[in-house]
């Protein structure tokens, strides 16, 4: 939680970090927000000139298409002048502006969508042509720009801009995934700078102890996404066990008027999770260019879990501490455990995060998230119709000048002598049951004057028709289109999902990561000392405390990274292993040397072998046009010689 933002601390944390500070900044002079804004406007104008009319999206995304050619990519690169490494970021920003323009002007949506897609494709291909050593600077350099209202935006990099905009084309590129995997595995780490922003630097190891166990025994390795993810999963499994024991407390408790050990542990952990998620949410809200990007499915699930458990705690404390009679206290305690029980589906749902690093589960999560987002339209229509039909029932009952007890009040009393018990709730339940395919027509009997027969029955029939025949089929169609859209692009969607998961863990700047519930120790004992101790002493204190608290996971990380234990096969190795490096250009691979006395492999050089291959980087029509252009140049040259 504590943010340490100066070069002195960086040098203290990583000896030799002074030499690395030069790579944390992409430019010796970074462009200011006005410069970036002007560059965004320039690439937008170029994209509009490139695509003045609508074209098929497949033509734009085609690697050998006639629109986004190497010459076009190079032209956009030159458009940046001295700031060419900022062009990919500006292209992604221009994409966002085109999308927003299309939303504001639906008549030009298809055209602006083409231009937005072109910006993303050009950004992807441009990153590929930059030198490999500049990849980190291109992807992680953070820029600010002017918003439409003139305010300076929060700092963001090309990678974060792509994640916020769900740029699957850009995020699925090899270069982007190389950066994401470097951050996921800890080969690159985040470092907080003086501007409260994050830079990505290569993880530094002491030259004299490189590869040793003690060199890897570093508390800062807990901030690495893959280790942090695994540790959070283990803690959540412990939390699930504690919760399972807590919901059994009413059966096992000797004294129901006091908390037992499981309840105390549960509510302490819940409070710690709530603080961690709140701090992370507000930091992401401050850093995100679009506030809605800080709200994800799991953020909503986490806050629902915390809200239910804190509500249960409040009812439990009220039942124990308020001056009430025994029946009222027993009722509050019962309500407390009933609310606590409602959190079980959400808590078990989070077990999906254990396996979301695997493509099958990751794609499944993306499909579910997209379905839930598409269902918003359904629930809006359902809510409007539901209010209309509920009001119609109420008006039919009030037509005779009085309201029947059936329609009076939301009473949840268990007293059988109360004739108005749950009356309005019963009506709403009938409407919901009809939506779910189990209508109850008993309350609309022909001889009943309650709803003005036959009008009440007609209204109820209409409700069943609109919900079960129309709205439910609309929902099925929305779900089907969402599934089809994701399944057709499953790999790219998963890679974008994985990139978002990785960056989400390190986006909110936090030099020392105390995973909940251990963040309570940081809040109570460590954070108050930040304003008293010198920077170096405060860093040493954090390292010592983290080394003690997280000794077991730190030892496991050090053993793994030092290579003492390496399972060369199985799930564990697949989870921790880094991707296989590409070696297609390695001379030892393309022209291998052998010591086999029976013969050699590279009798014919690699370059000579591939000369027989067709040029698949361009279409056949492009090749023909180039040949025609050469023939025209030859004819022009011949004509000039003849006319002489």
N, C-alpha and C positions, 0 to 999 in steps of 0.2 A: 504493500500500500504506500509505503514511503517512496517519494520520488527524489532521486539524487541526480542532479542535472549539471555537473561541471566536469571539466576535463581532469581535475585533480583526482576526483573519485574514480574516474575511468582508469587513470593510470595506476591507482592503487589496487583496483580490482584485477586488472590484467597488466602485469609488468610488460613494458614495451608498447603499451597502448598509444603512447604519443606518436609512434610511427604509423599507427592505424588511423589517427584522426584525419589525416589527409584524404583518406578514401571515404570518410563518412559524408563529406560534402562533394557533390558531383562537380560543381563548378568553383573555380577560384572566386568568381563573383556570380552569385546566383541571380537569375532574373527576378525583378520585383513583380508584384501582382499586376501592375499596369502593363509590363512587358508581356507577361503570360497572357493577359486578356487580349492584347493586340495580336499575339501569335495565334490564339484560338480563333479570332475573327478572320485572320488570313487563311487558315486552313479550311474554315467553313466556306469562305468565298471560293477557294479552289475546288472543294467538294461539289459546290453548286455548279461551278463551271464544268466540272468533269461529268456530272449527271444533271443536265438541264431538264431532262424528261425522265419518266419512270421506265425502268427496265426490270427484267426478271431478276429476283434475288439470286437464283442459281448461277446466273451469268456473273454476278458480282463476286460470289464466294468461290467460283470455280478457279482452281489453282492455275489453269491454263487458259482462262477466259480472256476475251479481248479488251475488257474494261480496265481491270487492275493489272497492268503490265509492270515489269521491272522498271521501265522508264517512268511510269506514273509514280511508283513508290520512291524512286530517286528524286523526282521533282518535288514531292512533298518533303523529303528529307532536306533538300536544299532550301526549302521555304523557311527553315528555322534560322538560317544564317549562322551566327556564332552560338546559337542555342539549339543546335540540331538534336541534342539528346533530350530536350524537352518536348520535341514534336510528338512522340507517342502519347505522352500525357495530354497534350493539347488536342490530339485527334480524339481521344476518349472523352475529353470534355466537350468537344464539338459534337460527338455522337449524342451525348446527353442533351445538348441544346436542340439538336434536330428532333430527337424523340419528344421533347417538351413542346417544340413548335408544332409537331404533328398532332399532339393531343389538343393543343389550343386551336388548331385549324384543321378540322377533320377532312375538308375537301382536298387538302394537299398531303394527307397522312401517308399515302403510298409513296409519293415522291420523297418526302423527308425520311421515310423508313429506308429507302434505297440509299440515300446519302449517309444516313447513320450507319448502315451496314458497311458501306464503302469505307467510312472512317475507321471502323473497327478492323476490317480486313487489312487496310493499309498499315494501321498501327502494328498488327501482328507481323506482317511481312517486313516492316521496317526494323523491328526488333531483331529479326533474324540476320539482317545484313550489317548490323553494328558489330564491331570487334567483340569477341567473347569476353575480353577482359573488362569491357565497359558495360557488361550486362547488368551487374549489380547497380551501377549508378543510374542506368536508364530506367530500371524497374523500381528502384527504391528512393530516388531523389524526390524530395517533398517540395511542392510548389503551392503558392497561394495565387488567387485570381480575384477579380472584382465580380461580385454577384450583380444581378440585374438591378438591385437597389443601391449599388455603389459601395456596399460594405465589402471588406476583405474577407475572403472565405477562410475556413480552417485549412491548415496544411494537409496535403494529401499527395500520395505518390501514384504512379501509373497502375501499380498492382491494386491498391485500395480503390482507385477510381473504377477499375474494371470489375472488382467485386461488388461495389455499390451499384453499378449499372447492370449487373448480371451479364457481363460480356462473355458468353460461352466460347465464342470464336477466339477471342484473345486469350482467355484463361486456359484453353485446351492446347495451346501451342507448346512445343518442346521447351522453348526458352522460359516461358512463364512457369511451367511445371518444374524446371530445373531450379528456379528461385524458390518456389513453394517447397520443394523437397529439401532444399538446403536449409530453409527455416524450420521445417518439420523435424528434421534429423538433428538440428543443432549445429550444423557446420557454419551457418550464419546465425548470429544472435542480434537481438535488439540492444540498442544503447541509447539512453536518453541524453539529449543535448541541452544546451542552454536555453533554447526556445520552447521548452516543454514539448518538443516533438521527438520522434523516434527515427533513428538511423539504423541501418542494417550493416553490420561489420562482420568480418570473418572471425570465427572463434579462435582466440589466441591461446596457444599452449607454450609453456616455458621450453625454450630450445634444449636446455640441459636435462629436462625430465619428460620430453615428449613421448607419449605412449605409455608412461608409467602409471601405476595405480593411483599414486598420490596426486599426480597432476590432474587426474579426472575426478578426484574427490572434491568437487567444487559446488558449494550450495547454489550458485547461480545457474547450475545445470537444471535446476527444477523449473526454470522458466522455459525450457525447451518444450515445444508443443507436444511431442510424442510422449515424453516422460510425464509432463503435466497431465496429459489426457489419461494415461494409465493410472497415475496416482489418484486422480479424481474418480475414476471408475471404481477403484478399490475402496475408497472412502464412501462412495455412494452405496456399494454393496453392504458395507458395515452399517450405514444409515438405514438401509432397507431392513436389515436384521433387527436393529434397535426399534424401528417402527413396528415390525411384526410382533415383537415382545410387548410393546406398549399397548397395542390394541387388545392384547389379552389381559391387561391389568385388571379390568372389572371382574374377571373370573378368578384371578389369583390374589387380589389385594386383600390383606388382612384388615387394614384400616383405610377405607375409601376416602377419608377426609384429609389424607396426606399424599403427597407425591411419592411414588416408588422410584427406585434407581433408574429403571428404563425410561420413565417419563422425563426425569431430570435430564438424562443424556439426550433424549430426543429433542426436547425444547432448546437445549443449549446448542445442539448442532443446527437446528432450524434457524435459530437467531443468527448463528455464524454465517450460514448460507445466505440468509436474507441480506446481511450487511455486505457480503462479498458481491452478490448479484446487483445490489443497489449501486455500490461504488463503481462497479464495472459498467453498468448501464449508463450512468450519468457521465462517465468519462467517454464512452463511445458516443453518447449523444452530443458531447462537446466537439469531438473530433470528426464525426460524420458530416459529410457535405449535405446529405439529406437526412433529417431527423428520423424519418420512417425507417431508414436502413439500420438503425439501432434496435428496432423491434423485430425480433424473429420468433419463430414458433416456440423454440425452447425457452426464450425469455418469458413468453406468456405462460408456458407450463410452469416454470420455476416460480413465478410470482403467484400463480394460482395455488401451488403447493404451500408456499410460505403463508399466503393469506388464510388458507384453510387451517393450517396448524396453529398459527398465531390466534385465530378466532377460537379454536378449541382451547388453547391455553387461557385466553381471557375468560371464557365460560367456566373453565376449571378453577381459576383463581377466584372468580366471583362466587362460585358455589362454596369455596372454602373459607373466604374471608368476610363476605357480607353477613350482616346480622339478619338471617332469614330462618324460617322454621325448617324442620328436617325435611319435609316434603319438597319445599322449594329448592333446598340444597341438592337433594337427590335428583330432582328434575334437571337442574343446571348441569350436574355431573353427567347425567345420561345424555343431554344435548351435546356436551363437550365431546364425549366419545363417539356420538353419532357423526358430528362434524369431522372428527379425526378419521373416522372410517371412510368418509367420502374422498379422502386424499389418496387412498390405495391405488386406484387405477392410474392416476397421474404419476405416482412414485414408481410403480412397476413399468410404466411407459418409458421412463428414462433409461431402462435397461437397453433400449435400442442404441443408445450412444456407445455401448460397449463394442458393438460390431459395425458401427457406421464407417469405420476406416476401410471396410471391404466394399467392393463395388456393388454387389447385389443388394446389401442392406442400405448403402448410401443412395442408390437409385430409388429404392423403395421409399426412403424418407423424402426424397425430392418429389416423387409422385404424390405422396400423401399431402405434403405441404402445398403443392400446386392445386390438388383437389380442394383442400380447405379454402384456399384463396379464391378459387372459382365458385365455391359454394356461397360466397358472399352475395352474389346476385340472387341466388335462390332464397336466401333468408330475408333479403330485403323485400322481395315479392311476397314471400310467405307472411312477413310481419304486417305488411300493408293490408293484405287480404284478411289476415286473422283479426286485425283490429276492426275491419269493416264488418265481418260476419259476427264478431262478438257484440258489436254495437247494434247490429240488426236484431240479434236475439234479445238484447236488453230492451230495445225499443218495442218489440213485439210483446214482451211481457208487461211493459209499462203502458200499453195502449188502452187498457181498461182503467187507468187512473191510479193504479197502485202496483207496488213491486211485490211479487211473490217471494216468500221466504227462500225459495230456491235461488233467487238472484240477489240475496241480501248478504253483503259483507264477506270478508275473508276470515272466517273463524276456524281455528285449528284445534279447538278444545276437544278433549276426549269425552266430554260430558254428554251422555245420550239424551239428556233432557233438553239440550240446546237444539232447537229445530233448525237453526240457520247454520249448522256446522258444515264448514267447507263448501258452501253452496256455489259460490262463483268459481271456486277451484274445481268443483265437479264438472261445471260447464266447460271450463278450459281443458280439463282432462279429456272430455269427450271429443273436443275439437282436435286435440293432439292424437288421440287414439284413431280417429278417422284418418288423419294424415298418415299414420303408420299402418293403415290397412285393416284396422279392427274397429269399425264404427259401431256405436251403440245407439239403436233407434228407440230404446225403451222410454226415454224421456220425451219422445215426440209421438206418443200414442195418439191414435185417431180421436179418441174421446176426450183428450185433454184440451182444455181451453187456455192452458198456461201460455203457449206461444201462438195463439190464434190460428188453430188448425183451419186450412191446410198450409198457411203461409210459413209457419215454423218448419214444417216438414220439407217444403220446397227449398227453403234457405239451407237446411242441413244437407239435402241432396246436392244442391249447388256447391256447397263447401266440399263435399266428397268428390264431386266431379272435377273441380278446379285443382284440388290438391293431388288426388291419386292419379288422375288422367293427364293433367297438364303439367303441374309444377314438378311432380316427382320425375316425370319423363324429361323435363328440362334439366333437372339435377343429374339424371343419368347421362344425358347428352354432354353436359359440362364435364362430368367426371371422365367420360369416354374420350373427349377431345384433349383433356389434360393428360391422360395416360398415353394417348397416341403421340402427343407432342413430345413427351419426355422419352418414351420408348424409342422413337425414331432417332433421337439424339442422345441416347443413354450415356455414351462415353463422355461426350463433351459436358453434359449436365453433371455427371459425377465429378469430373475434374474441377468444374467450377464450384461444386459443393465442397470438395476437399480443400480447395484454395481458401474458400470462405471460412471453413472450420479452422484452418491453420492460422490465418491472419487474425481471426477473432480472439484467439488466445493471447496474442502478443500486441494487439492494437492499442489497448489501454495501457499507457506507460506505467510500469511498476518495476522498480529496480530489484526489489526483494519480494519474491512471491511466497507468501504464506498461504498455503491452500487451506480453505475452510475445513474443519472448525478451528485450525491453529491460528487463523487470523485474529481471533479474540486475544491471544497472547500478545500479538503485535500491537493491537489497539490499546490494551490495558497497560502493558509494561514497556513497549519499545517506542511507539510513536511519541509519547510525551518527552522522551529523551532527545528527540531530534532537534529540539530548540535549545538544548542545553549543551550537548556534546559537540565537539568539533567534527567536521565532516568525516575525516579519516577514522576517528574513534567510533563514530556512529556506524560506519561501514563495518568495522571490525566487530562491533557488538552484534550486528545483524548476522554476520557470517558465523560467529560462535553460536548464537542462539539457534540459527537454522541448522547448523551442523549437529547440534544436540537433538533437536526435535525431529529432524528428518534423517537421522543417522542411518537407519536401515535402508530407506530408498536410495540415499546417496551412495551407500556402499554397493548396492545392486547396480546402480548406474555406472559407477566407477569400474566395477568388475566387467560389465558388458563392454564399455568403451575401451578399456585397456586390453581387451581381447583375451582375458583369462578364460572365459567360458563363451564359446560360440557354437550354438546349435546350428549346424549347416543345413538343416532341413526342418520342416514343420512350421506351425503357425507362429511360434515365437520369433523365429528367424525372419519370417516374411514380414512381421510387424515392425521389427527394428531395423531390418536391412535397408541400406540405401539403394536407389535404382542402379541398374547395371549401366555403367558409363558407355557412351557411344564412342566407338573406336574405328569408324568407317574410314577415316582419313589417316590413320596411323600407318606409316610405311611398313612396319613389322607385320601388319595385318593384310594390307593389300598386296604386298610383295614379300611373302614370308621366306625366310631362309631355313634350310633344313640341313641336318647332318646325316641324313639317311644315305648310306652308300649306294642304295638301289637307284637313286635319282633325285631330281630337284622338282620343285613345284613351279617356280617363277621363271620358266624358260621364256615365256612371252610376258613382257612387262604389262602391268595393270592398265596403264594409260593406253597402250596399244590394243588391249582387249576391248576396252569400252568404246573405242572408236566406231565399232560396228553397231553400237546401240542407237536406236532412234532417239531424237530429242523429245522427251515426253513432257518437258517443262512448258511447251507451247502447243497450241492446237494445230491441226493440219492446215486449217485455213490461214492461220498466222504465218506458217512456213511458206505457203503459196504466195501470200501477199508480199512477204519479204523477197522471195525470188522474183516476183513481178517488179518490185521496186528496184532490185539490182539490174534486171533486164532493161528497165526504163532508163536508168542511169547510163548503162552501156550504150543504148541507142542514142541518148542525148550526146554522149561523147563522140559516137561515130558520126552523128549528124554535123557536129561542129567541125570535125576533121574534113568531111566532104565539102561543106560550104566554104572552106578555106581554099 
